[in-house]
Amino acid sequence: MRRALAWGSVLTLIVALASCGFMRWPLSAAKVGDSLNAAFGASPRLHWRALRAATFSALPWPCVRIVDARLDDVYGVDLLSAPAARLNLSLIGLLRGRLIPTGAVLVSPIIRVDMDHPPFAGAAGGSAGRATVTMALAPLTTLSLSHGRLRVVSAKRGVDTLIDDVQGRFDGLTIGDRLRFNISAVWRNTPVTIVGALDDPETAAKGATSPLSFAVVSPLAKLVFGGAFAFGDKPRAEGDLIASIPSVRALASFLNAKPPPVLIANDIAVTGKIKAARNTLMLDEATLTSDGQKVEGALAIDDVGGRPAVSGTLAAGTLTLNPLLGSPQRFFGPSGWSTKPFALAPLSAFDLDLRLSAAHLDVYGLALADAAVSAIVNDGKLSMSVIDAAAYGGRLAGEVDAACVGRDLKMSASGELADADLGAAMAAFGRPMATGRGRARFDIEASGASPAAAIANLSGTATLKATDGAILGVNLEEALRRSRRRPIDVDRDMRLGGTAFDQLEVSLSLDNGHARVERGAMTSHGVTADLSGLIDLVAWRWALRLKAVQTNEAGEESQDAARLTLDIGGSWSAPKIRALAENGRAGPVGDPRTSR
């Protein structure tokens, strides 16, 4: 009986002690705050202040629970506040009569990150400093967040956004330890996970680089970085980067931003080596993929007076521009030139200096091989150049400049296609009119608010020289032979086959949308011909006169050689050809500027 009573007393004592261990004993909030800050002297990244209440419990592990916890970072800026927090304590510290936290769990914290303050805007005083206290006190090693809220603000950038349901853990808050973090959150109804590690935060805070790895994963974007990072007055990063955006438009909408004004493709993926500083980002050994189009090379983005300046050199095996940049604006329709204003907006938001080489480049149906091209945007002016490329069996070079002047688009263009298959070139831009090899060159200027207005102001020059070819659909030799016996029937006598030539040369002067033939000459073993007149580019009408004469095999005209004069008029799509008598009874060719 006595033994049973003894065991009962022991059991009662154990229960009583356990009950006492689980009880929350009130403590002085001020003294708890002082004790915690003394312990945090070994880890100056966090600083407690303004605790409202505190309690202590010994089981299941000694801990202090505090009400209205508030932490400042090393720079004295409010880092977070929480209505409740639990701090697990060091047993050795308790035996010495000290409250030394080894880990913290913050419940429903509110975390504030100001992008205008250190470390994001540089270290205060030029350095983060390092604690000089001894390591005798055990520092906080872990920080856990439960159902928190993160507020990111920047008055300079106009940013004030709230991120909900922040949960996760920071490990390695001790000086000299490796900082590790694993955080998840919900930002604007989109889940985001951030995982990473910084090997030496103190070194990084003082401006020296420290190894860093992190990954950001969400349905809108993925970013993985591994390399070195530094805060300080000159924050910088260097390492390997992998980034992908499945929908550029969705991400832009999520960020309340506009999609890039140039890129039409909706996805983009980037891999490469990155170097980043406060106002500079460089990508080297990079691969960029968008809508199935892939380029490799190097890019640099600098912040010049608040405006990004992009420069780089890229290369591709096969590249098609249409999926990336979208279809060009239609300049004309069945009834004439478009009066719709040009879609090109003033290019004042960024500068660009880009070089591209491609083994095969498709420029809206223009197939270029071994192409070297460039695009430059400076002070709102766009300059695009084909430095060199193979096209239609020859070489192509050219340049286009464009700039918005008020509501008008001012343009100039020049180009040369040398030693090329001109028949193939003409067929690519419309109905083939001639064959042969040769050279074509143009140098033009125009301005206007729409394609129709620009064509009406078009001026410049154009030349064409070809050899060993033929004019298709017009058989001058047959017409000249038949004209010796009877008046010719244009449709019957001239539509059979074509006219072979040894040399063809045409030069045009353009003024106010009209092209005047300055020289038009064709020579062959059987025919020579001269072309004169005007081409109305505005109204799409011909007003030309062709004079042809028979020649012998030496190219010389005989005394009884047949002669033929043709008027070519009417619309481009349905020209009317009239044969004139030698006395020219049909009259001179009309000027399209007065005959419309």
Protein Blocks (a to p, Z undefined) as FASTA:
>chain_A
ZZmmmmmmmmmmmmmmmmmmmpccdddfklmmmmmmmmmmmmmkbccehifbdcddfbfb
dcdddehiacddfkopafbdcfbdcddddfklmmnopacdfbdcdehiacdddfkbcfkn
opehhiabjafbdckbccdfbdcdehiacddddfknopacddehiacddehiaghiacdd
dddddeehiacddddddfblmlmmnopacddddddddfkbccdddddddebjbdcddddd
ddddfblklmmmmnopacdfkbmbfbdcddddddddfkbccdehiacdeehiaceddddd
ddeehiacdddddddfbdcfklmnopaddfbdfkbccfbdcfbdcdfkbccddddddfbd
ceehiacehiacddddeehiacdddfbaceehiacddddddddehjbccdddddddehia
fklmmmmnoccfbgcddddddddddddjbfklmmmmggcddddddehiadehiafklmmm
mmmmoccdfklmmmggcaddfbdcdddddeehiacdfbdcdddfkbccddeddddfknop
acdddddddddfkopacfklccdddddedjfklccdddddfkomnopaddfklmZZ
